[in-house]
Amino acid sequence: MLPISAALALAGCAAASGGEAPPRGLAAASAETQTRAALARIERLDEGLNAVIAIDPTAIEQAQALDRSSTARGLLFGMPILLKDNIEARGPLPTTAGSLALKGNVTNRDAPLVASLRAAGAVIVGKANLSEWANFRSSDSISGWSAVGGQTRNPHALDRNPCGSSSGGAAAVAAGMVPAAIGTETDGSITCPAAVNGIVGFKPTLGLVSRTHIVPLSHSQDTAGPMTRSVSGAARVLAAMAGTDPADPGTAEADQHRSDYVAALSTTALEGKRIGVMRFADGFGTEAPFEEALAALRREGAILVDIDNYEMPAEMGDAEFTVLLTEFKADLNAYLATLPSDVETRSLADLIAFNKAHGERELALFGQDTFIEAEATKGLGDPDYVKARETSFRLAGPEGIDRLLSDYNVVALVGPTLSPAWLIDSVNGDQVPGGGAGSLAAIAGYPHLTVPMGEVKGLPVGLSFIGPKWSDALILSLGYDYEQATRKRVEPRFLESIEESPEIAPLLEPVD
């Protein structure tokens, strides 16, 4: 693994300005210029964030090859992208899922979504830190921590949590290191970190993007998706990634439903649209920015319909956990069996033993009770699992999102994505205040977009747009209209603590 400073030295890198690549039809800087600029920003900004696990030493070579190519420039030409470190990419970097057990997992194969990004002209500059094993090792975990990458921090206030499990990618995009990162979500792992870091995150319909060569958690809920600084950026990255993968049966319908997500974006998308307001997702400090967001939606012509008598059933969450435990063991064991022979951990049981043997690093902050529960499951044929999957999907999809859309005659749902970021707590683990309705979309496999909605005492919060299956283009367009009308994204200040901000610090002092 090449250190960032060494990669820059080999490249002879000079700092340059950066950001998202220009829209179609506009000239782009050379791929090499964009890549060198991104590497310089990572070198300058990541020391206090721990957002990047590793830089790909071939990044400059990738960019130079794009610049030399005589083929037409792709949709993402020269765009530097970070991959969550559970997504495989060819080259010398391992895919670790944040675990020391996979520190040598160099498969030298591109996940199909990565091959698609490259075909569109993207440059894979490195791997982003994550919550180890997608935050599915312990009930007392700390989001954004992995044994390999340490603790990722929120660039708005360094003592605040970046959420997870796609923590590093969200923090890196928010900090301006790269214009885009690819995360994965099982339940909230794209939308939560995007919201609390103040960027755009999109969890597409399950089955729109390939999961092949991605460290799995649950085939019923896993999907990859983009994290970007704008909705148009997310639409462009999704357009490059979406499509059927013969190796992933779950994507069989993707080609039938994919569309030109960029062309579908419109600043009049909200006009005349009936939107359901998820009052049940509000609270935990988000009330004021949410009301401002609703006012903006009305100004854009949306017809808002309050949904205030719905409660997410506890049975849904219980059933989901049974599903995740069972599928994690089955899916992970199948994935580990495909790894190079020098990777010694070949099963979940092996991983549990490995963590015990390396407990001074792996288990010092929190344990592996979730691993142990998963290891005790009885397989995909277990009647309890089959019933749990039917229950969780029914309550989230047909009797959840679908019923709300139908009963209130609306095309989409909106609500706060989550509370503002909580403090990093190495003693008690995550202390998430609550809020949001993202689990409905995650369990049902429906699209979920979060867009910056403003801030609460200097910490960003997001507005969620949720729709039915395969409504990805519509959801992106609704969010784009809102984003363009409000422009609520704020640049991070890299404060040591939000309490040192000039708005708050004087209020903490005694009156003279």
Secondary structure as the mmCIF struct_conf table of DSSP 4:
data_model
#
loop_
_struct_conf.conf_type_id
_struct_conf.id
_struct_conf.beg_label_comp_id
_struct_conf.beg_label_asym_id
_struct_conf.beg_label_seq_id
_struct_conf.end_label_comp_id
_struct_conf.end_label_asym_id
_struct_conf.end_label_seq_id
HELX_RH_AL_P HELX_RH_AL_P1 ILE A 4 ALA A 11
TURN_TY1_P TURN_TY1_P1 GLY A 12 GLY A 12
BEND BEND1 GLU A 20 GLU A 20
HELX_LH_PP_P HELX_LH_PP_P1 ALA A 21 PRO A 23
TURN_TY1_P TURN_TY1_P2 ARG A 24 GLY A 25
BEND BEND2 LEU A 26 LEU A 26
HELX_RH_AL_P HELX_RH_AL_P2 ALA A 31 LEU A 45
HELX_RH_3T_P HELX_RH_3T_P1 ASP A 46 GLY A 48
TURN_TY1_P TURN_TY1_P3 LEU A 49 LEU A 49
STRN STRN1 VAL A 52 ILE A 55
TURN_TY1_P TURN_TY1_P4 PRO A 57 THR A 58
HELX_RH_AL_P HELX_RH_AL_P3 ALA A 59 ARG A 68
BEND BEND3 THR A 71 THR A 71
HELX_LH_PP_P HELX_LH_PP_P2 ALA A 72 ARG A 73
TURN_TY1_P TURN_TY1_P5 LEU A 75 GLY A 78
STRN STRN2 PRO A 80 LYS A 84
TURN_TY1_P TURN_TY1_P6 ASP A 85 ASN A 86
STRN STRN3 ILE A 87 ILE A 87
BEND BEND4 ARG A 90 PRO A 92
TURN_TY1_P TURN_TY1_P7 ALA A 97 GLY A 98
HELX_RH_3T_P HELX_RH_3T_P2 LEU A 100 LEU A 102
TURN_TY1_P TURN_TY1_P8 LYS A 103 GLY A 104
HELX_RH_AL_P HELX_RH_AL_P4 PRO A 112 ALA A 119
TURN_TY1_P TURN_TY1_P9 ALA A 120 GLY A 121
STRN STRN4 VAL A 123 ALA A 128
BEND BEND5 SER A 131 SER A 131
HELX_RH_AL_P HELX_RH_AL_P5 GLU A 132 ASN A 135
BEND BEND6 ARG A 137 ARG A 137
TURN_TY1_P TURN_TY1_P10 SER A 139 ASP A 140
TURN_TY1_P TURN_TY1_P11 SER A 143 GLY A 144
STRN STRN5 TRP A 145 SER A 146
TURN_TY1_P TURN_TY1_P12 ALA A 147 GLY A 149
STRN STRN6 GLY A 150 GLN A 151
STRN STRN7 ASN A 154 ASN A 154
TURN_TY1_P TURN_TY1_P13 PRO A 155 HIS A 156
STRN STRN8 ALA A 157 ALA A 157
TURN_TY1_P TURN_TY1_P14 LEU A 158 ASP A 159
STRN STRN9 ARG A 160 ARG A 160
BEND BEND7 GLY A 164 SER A 166
HELX_RH_AL_P HELX_RH_AL_P6 SER A 167 ALA A 175
TURN_TY1_P TURN_TY1_P15 GLY A 176 GLY A 176
BEND BEND8 MET A 177 MET A 177
BEND BEND9 PRO A 179 PRO A 179
STRN STRN10 ALA A 180 GLU A 185
BEND BEND10 THR A 186 GLY A 188
TURN_TY1_P TURN_TY1_P16 SER A 189 ILE A 190
HELX_RH_AL_P HELX_RH_AL_P7 THR A 191 ASN A 197
TURN_TY1_P TURN_TY1_P17 GLY A 198 GLY A 198
BEND BEND11 ILE A 199 ILE A 199
STRN STRN11 VAL A 200 LYS A 203
HELX_LH_PP_P HELX_LH_PP_P3 PRO A 204 THR A 205
TURN_TY1_P TURN_TY1_P18 LEU A 206 GLY A 207
BEND BEND12 LEU A 208 VAL A 209
TURN_TY1_P TURN_TY1_P19 THR A 212 HIS A 213
STRN STRN12 ILE A 214 ILE A 214
BEND BEND13 LEU A 217 LEU A 217
TURN_TY1_P TURN_TY1_P20 HIS A 219 GLN A 221
STRN STRN13 THR A 223 THR A 228
BEND BEND14 ARG A 229 SER A 230
HELX_RH_AL_P HELX_RH_AL_P8 VAL A 231 MET A 241
BEND BEND15 GLY A 243 GLY A 243
TURN_TY1_P TURN_TY1_P21 PRO A 246 ALA A 247
HELX_RH_3T_P HELX_RH_3T_P3 PRO A 249 THR A 251
TURN_TY1_P TURN_TY1_P22 ALA A 252 GLU A 253
HELX_RH_AL_P HELX_RH_AL_P9 ALA A 254 HIS A 257
TURN_TY1_P TURN_TY1_P23 TYR A 261 ALA A 264
TURN_TY1_P TURN_TY1_P24 THR A 267 GLY A 272
STRN STRN14 ARG A 274 MET A 278
HELX_RH_3T_P HELX_RH_3T_P4 ARG A 279 ALA A 281
TURN_TY1_P TURN_TY1_P25 PHE A 284 GLY A 285
HELX_RH_AL_P HELX_RH_AL_P10 GLU A 287 ARG A 299
TURN_TY1_P TURN_TY1_P26 GLU A 300 GLY A 301
STRN STRN15 ILE A 303 ILE A 307
BEND BEND16 ASN A 309 ASN A 309
HELX_RH_AL_P HELX_RH_AL_P11 ALA A 314 LEU A 336
TURN_TY1_P TURN_TY1_P27 ALA A 337 THR A 338
BEND BEND17 LEU A 339 LEU A 339
TURN_TY1_P TURN_TY1_P28 SER A 341 ASP A 342
BEND BEND18 SER A 347 SER A 347
HELX_RH_AL_P HELX_RH_AL_P12 LEU A 348 ALA A 357
TURN_TY1_P TURN_TY1_P29 HIS A 358 HIS A 358
HELX_RH_AL_P HELX_RH_AL_P13 GLY A 359 GLU A 362
BEND BEND19 LEU A 363 LEU A 365
HELX_RH_AL_P HELX_RH_AL_P14 ASP A 369 GLU A 375
TURN_TY1_P TURN_TY1_P30 ALA A 376 ALA A 376
TURN_TY1_P TURN_TY1_P31 LEU A 380 GLY A 381
HELX_RH_AL_P HELX_RH_AL_P15 PRO A 383 ALA A 396
HELX_RH_PI_P HELX_RH_PI_P1 GLY A 397 ILE A 401
HELX_RH_AL_P HELX_RH_AL_P16 ASP A 402 ASP A 407
TURN_TY1_P TURN_TY1_P32 TYR A 408 ASN A 409
BEND BEND20 VAL A 411 VAL A 411
STRN STRN16 ALA A 412 PRO A 416
HELX_LH_PP_P HELX_LH_PP_P4 SER A 419 SER A 419
BEND BEND21 PRO A 420 PRO A 420
HELX_LH_PP_P HELX_LH_PP_P5 ALA A 421 TRP A 422
STRN STRN17 LEU A 423 LEU A 423
HELX_LH_PP_P HELX_LH_PP_P6 ILE A 424 ILE A 424
TURN_TY1_P TURN_TY1_P33 SER A 426 ASN A 428
HELX_RH_AL_P HELX_RH_AL_P17 GLY A 438 ALA A 444
TURN_TY1_P TURN_TY1_P34 GLY A 445 GLY A 445
STRN STRN18 HIS A 448 VAL A 456
TURN_TY1_P TURN_TY1_P35 LYS A 457 GLY A 458
STRN STRN19 LEU A 459 ILE A 466
BEND BEND22 PRO A 468 PRO A 468
TURN_TY1_P TURN_TY1_P36 LYS A 469 TRP A 470
HELX_RH_AL_P HELX_RH_AL_P18 ASP A 472 THR A 486
STRN STRN20 LEU A 495 LEU A 495
BEND BEND23 GLU A 496 GLU A 496
HELX_RH_3T_P HELX_RH_3T_P5 ILE A 498 GLU A 500
BEND BEND24 SER A 501 SER A 501
TURN_TY1_P TURN_TY1_P37 PRO A 502 ILE A 504
HELX_RH_3T_P HELX_RH_3T_P6 ALA A 505 LEU A 508
BEND BEND25 GLU A 509 GLU A 509
HELX_LH_PP_P HELX_LH_PP_P7 PRO A 510 VAL A 511
#
